[in-house]
Structures are given as C-alpha cells and as structure tokens.
Amino acid sequence: TYQKIRQVRQMIQDAQSAALIEVDGGIGTDNAGRLIEAGANVLVAGSAVFSSANPEKTIAALKKGGQ
C-alpha cells in the first residue's frame, strides 16, 4: 500500500497536478504517520475514531501522524 501511494504521489508531481491522495479504510494511529510519509494528503478514519474510548484524543493523535 505504501509503495503504491508513493507511486501515485510521484505521478501527481510529474504531472504538476494539485490532486490529493485520500486513503479511506483501515486508518488508525498505528499507520497514519506512514501513510502521510508515503504521500497521502487525506485520511478517513471512521472506525478508529468512533470505536475509540477517547475520540478526541484519537483525532488529535491522527492529526499528528498517529503519534
């Protein structure tokens, strides 16, 4: 997954496009940082937030790249 995101990021840069890469599904604090590093701009993290014991803390951690 990360390699594919890197490939798409490179294609976007090569085309000088302003397109964003959105990843939806399977997003959590354990992988958000790696997805962002790979080139994702938008992360959709429904289950990670709604099933969390502390949604506000989870959202804050996701915004920091999962830290």
N, C-alpha and C positions, 0 to 999 in steps of 0.2 A: 504494500500500500504506500509506504513512504517513498519508495523509488518511483512509483507511478506519479505521485504528487510532484516530485522533483522534475520528472519529465514534462509534465503539463506546465509547471512553472517556467521551465526553460522555453517551451513553445510560446508561451504568452510573452515572455521577454523578447524572444527573437522576432515576434510579430509586432512588437512595440504596442501591445494591447493593454488596456486598462481592466481587462477581465479579472474577476475574482475567482478563487477556488474555494468552494464550500464543501465541507465534509459533514455528512449527516448520518448518524448511526454509529453506535459503539464508541462514542466520545466520553471520556472520563478524565479525572485528574491524573490518571496513570499514563495517558498517551497524548494529552493536549499539547504539551510542550514539543514533543517530537513531530506532531502534525504541523504545528506552526513553523518549526525549524525546516521542515520539508517544503514549506511554501503555501500552506493553507492560510486563507485570509478569514474565513468564516467557519465557525464550528457550531453545530447544532447538537445540544446536549440535553435533550429532554429527560430521558430516564435517569441520567446521572444527577440531575437537579431534583426531579420530583420524587425520587426514591431515597434521597439523602435525608439523614437525620437533621441536618442543618443546611437547608438550601442556600441561604445567604453566604455561608462560609464556602460552600462548594462553588457557587458562582464566582466569588472573589478569587478562589484558587484557580479556576479555569481561566479567568481574565489574566492571571499571572503566568499562564502557560502550564497550569497543573501543579504548581508548587504550593 
